[in-house]
């Protein structure tokens, strides 16, 4: 069993409005992420300072608040802190083109760990087409990853990219999922108004299954 967590916190300063509630393909970014996470996880939670009129998902408020609580690492810490299963699936709401197909492929690696105890890792991250690692679309073994994330926060290290080397990580290389539909755009990140316009343009020319049906 895997629990899912959509990271929907942050102040959205670069966007100028709440990112989780932005509409794309007839759904909010938050709901899009939750739908894809539900392909591998149950239940799915929303992490952040949200209200019940924004989502029907169970809401988990960030564990850490104040001047020293900033960045996506706080949402990640909160998700891992609240997780009750061995593995937690994490997806940031501003990655609206990540699909359940990709998440299924990543979760199949976790299943391999269970089937073959001699092959293991404590996190599964995807490699973007540009070679960067994307830890905000990942699976985390909670008992190992939570203390490491906590240590990063205490040390003032907010670079989530560092998790790939701090943890025993299994990377899903781009070559291992480039066959999936839309693979080149899975990690189009919606951070600012220009990104949002790009996402809308891509969605209009590559409609989701829900729109087609």
Steps between C-alpha positions, in 0.01 A plus 500: 500500500622849413361830624504796263569865578448796268728786604284809467663745738724796434415866457483496118686832490627456145156397379318783674204276588439164661653227283293208633177663382618588149289330234651287227298266283189566707663398830701680764869419517432344839230269369706403196786388723266315735338312211834375372627411848185296562620258232757368747403639841207481739418720680624823342549813713553868419787662692488875558297786639180426312129528568229242444343709223817450296512120510310198624828329591599460863719802581821485701637831624877549484668379817747789505399864470674833550802681364714186481234292326532552129519306180360172378715310750253600773213338312712191442590481868133536595395221265764262630427596861131419456540190284392170654615267224849373421510696174359845421439633149563872461392724213516880485184659363704723268606199291165463319614270221632215713279203418385194685690294241827648621406449864406139433838439343670654802290297743585182312858556612385504862322171437827356372657584834235292678543210257881509507636597845856512363398793277388802696501878538345760727367736235397485135537819296456568130768653283368784284578508127762769574678267744387675819350297782143577603446413870151656508375209297627211703448211733659511844562228757368693796710361787827586319404817316325687782812527722712607203255773398478614862881525514506710182249743651697526825817566300327768292541303178191556282639339183277204427731405215747390768266221608606290202849465645411510870264204466546155353315599184382303200479735204252429226701618204326681215584210269289277727180699449544698178259258332209633708263751332599858583830398661688805373257730682443312826708752693379825349494705821236770556672763713402832345241649259713425194529135606125488547439634149742241364314227688165618364636503145641150539177371657291648219706318239539181706170457687476259789297181476225665703465778244504261206234281657 
